[in-house]
Amino acid sequence: MLAPMQGLTNRGLRDLFAAWVKPDTLFTEFMRVAGGETRKPLSSSDLKEISSTELGIPLVVQLIGHATESLVAAARTAENAGATHINLNLGCPFGRMNSGLTGGGILKRPELLHELIHEMRNAINGTFSIKLRAGYDDPEQVFSLLPLFESAKVDFLILHPRTVLQEYSGTANHFITARVVKETGLPVIANGDVRTAAQGLSLLEQTGAAGLMLGRGAIADPLLFQRIRCGVVEQPESAEKLAMFKYYLAELLSRYQGIFCGEQQVLGKVKTVFSTMDEPEFAKVIKKLVKTKTVLEFSSLIDSVA
């Protein structure tokens, strides 16, 4: 699965991944659901993102919020717009998601989850999954939530085994993932710190997880999907990495010119992928690409890389 990453996995990037490396499942960026009867459950821009598939690959609509009535309404609205799978975000660690009750923040108030999860499950006709952290500040919290997810008949879980307060510091503790797999009959998708095919294949073997969700590792290196699928643990040669790098940026630039307005917005969106890349041999060219001011300058620099 390609992870939902706010500001990154927009429909242009998803279209490229679907056509090129073909993840088994795609996710929308999270769709924020505010409480209150006067608000529409989902924005008009969110509704444009919704479908059951993209290029034949299942598309999961991820919702984030904490008000039961509003989330139920949003799930129904999404299904009416064509969604066939809904995911609830119980893991986002940033900003208001941390200090409030949205995303990972709601794990501070687990007593609110019983009604929320059951009501959403009852309202959703298609499949319903949950993406969560191991806990808010206690990495053992997930184990106390498993009976709720099972009783509500959630279809599967996606576990990132850090706490909300950890954000992305330290390492993902996949010993917790392995324990969760053993303690629940629900399929568990492992998420967190997979940057190479060897790591991904080892994680599947060691945890017994039903699958992997790839985030930063796949945004940095889209061909990671293919290497894991084919069991290729060797890292690619420099020539292959360079060809991937040039093709990736050129295709993103092309797609983003069709969906974003103005050169600065297009370039800003393309440049967001650089935050995931830590390949030393690309460091100098990335530094130059970050400084480009026009699409022509960016494109010309990509072409000149050798």
N, C-alpha and C positions, 0 to 999 in steps of 0.2 A: 504494500500500500504506500502511496505517496502521502506524507503527512500534511495536514492543513497547517500552513504557516502564514500568519497575518503579514500582508505586504509583499508576499512572495508568490504564493500559489494561486495567482489570479487566473482568469480563463485563458489568457495568452500563454502563460507558462504551462498550464495544464494541457492545452491543445498541442504544444510542442512535445511534451512528455508522452502524451497518448499516441501521437503519430510516430515518434522516434523510438522510445524505449519501452513503451507499453506496460506500465504498472498494472497489476491486477485490479486495483481499485484506486480511484481518485477522490479527494475531498475538496469541498469548497473551503475558502477562508471562513472563519467563524462569522455567523450572522448574528449581530447583537439584537437581543430581544428585551426591550424595555418594558417595565411594568406600567400599569395604568390603562383604564378603559378608553381614554381618548386617543391613544396612540395606535397606529396600524401595527399589526404583529411583525411585519417585515417591510423593509423599505422597497421602493420601486427598483433601485439598483440591485438589491438582493434578489428580487424576483427574476431579474434578467439572467442571473447566474444559474437558476434552477433547471435541472432536467434529470432524467433517469440515467442517462449515459452521456459520455463524451467520446465520439469516435468509437462507439461500441463498448467502451469500458464503463463499468458502473460508477456513477457519481454520487457520493454521499454528501448530504447537506448537513453541515454542522451548525448547531444552535448554541448560543451562550446567553445565559441569564439566570434568574433565580426565582422569579414569580411564577408559580405553577400555572395559573390561569393564562398568563401571557404566553408561556412556553407551549402550552397545549394548543392555544390558538395559532401560534406560529407554525407548529408542526402540521396542523390541519391545512393552513394556508400553503405551506410548502408542498404538501401532497397534492393539493388541488392544482398547483402550478406544474406538477409533473414529477416531483420527487418520489422515489420508491424506497429510499433508505434515509433515516434520520439519525444523527449522532448528537449526543449531548456532551458539551465540554465541561468537565469537572476538574480541569487541570491547569488552565492558563495561569501563570504565576505573576504576571506583570501588572503594574499600576493599580487601577481600580479593581482588577480581577483579584488582587492580593488583599487590598485593604477592605474591600466590600464583600458582598456575598455572591459575587459572580465568578464563574470559572472555578479555579482552585479555591477561591475564598469561601465557597459554600461548605467546604469540608470542615470549616470551623464550627459549623452548625449542622452536624449530621442528622439531628432530629428532624430537620426540614426535608430531608431527602425521601423519606418513606412515601409521603403523599405525592411529591413531585414525580418520582420514578414510576410509581404505579399509575398515576393519572396520564402521564405521557404514553406509557405502554398501552393503556386502554384506548387512547385516542389515535394511535398510529396503526394504520392498516398494513404498512410494509414492515421492513425490518428496522430494529431499533438497537443502537449500540451506545456504549459509553466510553469516552476517553478520559482517563483520570490519572492523577499522581498517586503515589503510594499512600500519601496522607498529607495533612496540612503541615504539622510539625513533627508528627510521629510516623515513621515509615511502616509501622505495624498496623496503622489504621485501616488499610485496605481489607485486612482479614475480617474485621468486624462488619464490613459493608457487603461481603460476599453473599450472606443469606438474603439480604434485600434484593440484590441483583438477580439472584436465582429465583426468589419467590415472584418477582415481577416478570420473569421470563424474558429478560434482556437477551438479545441474540448473540452478542459477543462483547468482550471487553478489550480495550486497548490500554495497556499499562505502561506508563513511564515511571520507573521505580526510583524517583527522587521525591522529596517532599516539596510542597509549594514554596516554603520558605527558602529552600536550597536554590530555587530558580534553576540555573544551569551550572552551578558550581559543583566541584567534586566530580564523582562519576556515578552513572546510573547503576544501582545495586540490583543486578539481575539474579542474585540469589533469591531476592524477594519474588521476582517473576517466576522462577522455578517453583517456589513454594505455593504461589497462587495457582499455578497450573495444576499442581497436585491436589489442592484443596477445593477446587471447583470443577463442576462438570461443564461450565461454560467455556467456549473457545476463548483463548487469550492470545492477543496479538502483542508481541514484544516491541517496545519503542524506546529508543535512547542510546546514543553513543555508538551507532553502527557507521563506521567510516570506510570499512573495507569489506570485500566479499568474505575474507577469512573470518572476520568478526561476526558477520551475519550468519554464516553457516555454523560457526561454533555456538552462537547464541541459540539457534534453533535446536541444535543437538543437546546442549546442556540444560535447556529449560523445558523442552517438550512443547514449546509454544506452537500455536496453530499457524502462525505466520509472523511477518515482520512489517513494521511501519518505518519507512525511511524518511528522515527529515533533512537536516543540514548536510548529512553525508551525500544524499542524492541530489540536493540542489547544487552542491559543489561538483559532483561527478555523476551526471545522469546515467552513465553506462554501468554504474554500480548495480542497477536492477538486472541487467543482462548477465553480469558476471556471477551474481548470486544465483540466478535462475539456472545458469549453465554449470555451476560448481567450479568456476575458474578462480582459484585463490591467488594466483600470481598477479602482482600489480602490473598494470600496462606499461609498455615501453614509452619513452619520451615522445616518440613520433606519434603514437596513438593518442597520448594525452593532449598533444598540441593540436592535432586534427579535431579532437572532441571540443577543445576549448574554443577554437575558431568557429566551428560549425554552430556550437551552442549559442555563442554571443550574436553571431550574424542572424540566426533564426529568431532569437528573442527580439532583436532590434527590428526585424521585419514585422513580426507579429504585433509588437507594441505600437508601431506606427499606425496600425489599423484600429487600435482600441483606445489609445490615450491621446490627449490633445496637447500639441506643442512640443517642440524639441526638448525643452527642459524636463517636462514630465516624462517623456519617453526615455530620455537618458537616465533620469533619476530612478525609474523603475528597473531598467536593465542593470544599473550599477548596484542594486540591492543584493544581487547574487554574490557579489564580491565579499560580502561579510561572512560567507560560509566557506570561502576558499582559503586554504592554507598551504597550497602547493608552492614550495620555495622557488621552483623554476619559473613560475608565473608572477612572482612578487613585483618585479620591476615593471613589467608591462601593465599589470593591474594598477600600479601607482600612476602610470601615464594615462591609462584609460579613465581613471577616476577624475583626472584634471581636464578631460576634454569638455568642450563647450558646445559643440554642434554634432549632429548626427553624422555629417560627412567626415568630420575629424575622427570621430569614434570608429566609423566604418573603415576608413583608410588605415587607421592604426591596426585594426584587426587584420586587414589584408596583408599588412607589411610584416606581421609577426612570423618569424621563421626559426 
